[in-house]
Amino acid sequence: MIGGGPGGYTAAFRAADLGKKVLIVEQQPVLGGVCLNVGCIPSKALLHAAKVIADAGEVPGVSFGKPRIDIAAVRKAKDAVVERLAKGLASLAKSRTVRVLNGTAEFASANSIRVSSSLGAKLIRFDHAVIAVGSSPIRIKGVPYGADTARFFVLSDSPPDRDVIWSEEGVQGAARFMQRLWRLVNEAADAGKAAPQDRPATFGADALTLRKAAHGALDRVSTGIERLHFNVCLANIREFANELADALARARSNKSAPAPDLSWSLREAAIILVQIFSPMMPHLAEECWQRALGQTGLVSEARWPQIEPDLLVEDSITLPVQVNGKKRGEVTVASGAGNPEIEAAVLALDAVKQALGGKQARKIIIVPQRIVNVVG
Ligand SMILES: Cc1cc2nc3c(=O)[nH]c(=O)nc-3n(C[C@H](O)[C@H](O)[C@H](O)COP(=O)(O)OP(=O)(O)OC[C@H]3O[C@@H](n4cnc5c(N)ncnc54)[C@H](O)[C@@H]3O)c2cc1C
């Protein structure tokens, strides 16, 4: 048996059960292949932790607080699961007298393979050989999309627990959006080239609007990833990409180069954009990170950006306004506005004046952050 993954070891065990003398040749130190050592088992052991965290946050009325993740301990637990299963496979092989030879096999003739390892090369003769060496990704001729496009499409289509309905238009849309991301990041990186290294002390209106959009998206995507709501993350990334495109268009419409605070904010926005889409489109993100943004190292190893909480505070708040229990309109006030300011803004509304029919309001009840009731 060439290859000791799920394909190889199951066939080897079956052949042994049928009375064959079986040897598994495996180039990795343990049996299990991609599934046990790289893919299914490690990913599910890690996803299990993420699922428990997500479930704990969804029980109505029960709060466990924000989880603290000790990544070294999580990794150790995952390694322990893999090791236990690897030992189980080794003993299953032993109990069937299936021998395991570590090394890389190549055919020497129709009935022999050469197995090379750090200990040297060995020639093995056989009557029957099964090739179970797994697969490696290739790009299919005529299909112009890469792994990131497929991943983006699958993740953006629906929540992870639902089936995906494949659609050619959907995949094409995903491919177009990825090209747009590449263009946006490059343009923002160019506009941010002259930016000062240090964070400016103050920001003008355009820069502040962009920074709020960037940190708002960062906040929502961070939460979405923790909850495995990747489709929501991608919707937020699309929204932020539009906001960055608007900021770039505004900057372009000014004939002069962007002011230092804006160019710093454009570079920050591009960096945040790449980091927040990197878990969903890792290949594109690495290209953007190094080639467009000139960063060193891998984005997958870079520190997750720090959210600035001040930028998440809304400047204004919109409240529904009722007169004698019937909704008459809405009022938008500064988010820190006190009751006198809210009352004045409500009484200045034409709809409220009309509903009161020229009479004085007898009482105004303000439910903070929720609603304003005017009693006529
Ligand atoms: C991240 C991830 C998550 C996954 N999750 C799931 C899941 O949840 N459910 C699921 O069903 N599948 C999952 N898979 C897919 C699953 O891992 C593969 O389908 C499965 O491992 C294929 O088994 P295999 O034996 O054909 O190949 P492999 O597992 O690739 O095993 C082939 C073995 O052959 C060895 N080999 C190759 N060439 C030689 C050589 N010349 N000489 C000696 N040895 C050689 C390799 O070292 C390897 O150990 C996942 C894959 C990944 C990457």
The ligand as an ORCA input file, in Angstrom:
! r2SCAN-3c Opt
* xyz 0 1
  C      -8.399     21.283      6.314
  C      -9.052     20.015      5.822
  C     -10.223     19.571      6.429
  C     -10.820     18.405      5.990
  N     -11.972     18.008      6.620
  C     -12.605     16.898      6.185
  C     -13.781     16.433      6.836
  O     -14.265     17.037      7.786
  N     -14.393     15.315      6.370
  C     -13.864     14.620      5.313
  O     -14.462     13.602      4.928
  N     -12.730     15.019      4.688
  C     -12.089     16.129      5.098
  N     -10.931     16.517      4.472
  C     -10.430     15.738      3.320
  C      -9.651     14.500      3.788
  O      -8.558     14.898      4.588
  C      -9.155     13.764      2.564
  O     -10.253     13.441      1.736
  C      -8.488     12.471      2.959
  O      -7.382     12.723      3.781
  C      -8.031     11.724      1.683
  O      -7.433     10.523      2.088
  P      -6.369      9.806      1.178
  O      -5.916      8.599      1.895
  O      -6.914      9.641     -0.184
  O      -5.157     10.845      1.015
  P      -4.243     11.535      2.116
  O      -4.917     11.723      3.387
  O      -3.626     12.705      1.429
  O      -3.117     10.439      2.365
  C      -2.148     10.150      1.399
  C      -0.902      9.721      2.142
  O       0.024      9.267      1.190
  C       1.316      9.675      1.584
  N       2.135      9.695      0.385
  C       1.999     10.484     -0.714
  N       2.926     10.176     -1.641
  C       3.678      9.175     -1.108
  C       4.800      8.443     -1.579
  N       5.329      8.655     -2.789
  N       5.321      7.509     -0.753
  C       4.804      7.271      0.465
  N       3.745      7.932      0.977
  C       3.191      8.866      0.176
  C       1.092     11.038      2.191
  O       2.145     11.377      3.100
  C      -0.238     10.842      2.916
  O      -0.060     10.482      4.261
  C     -10.271     17.664      4.901
  C      -9.084     18.096      4.297
  C      -8.475     19.263      4.750
  C      -7.192     19.722      4.084
*
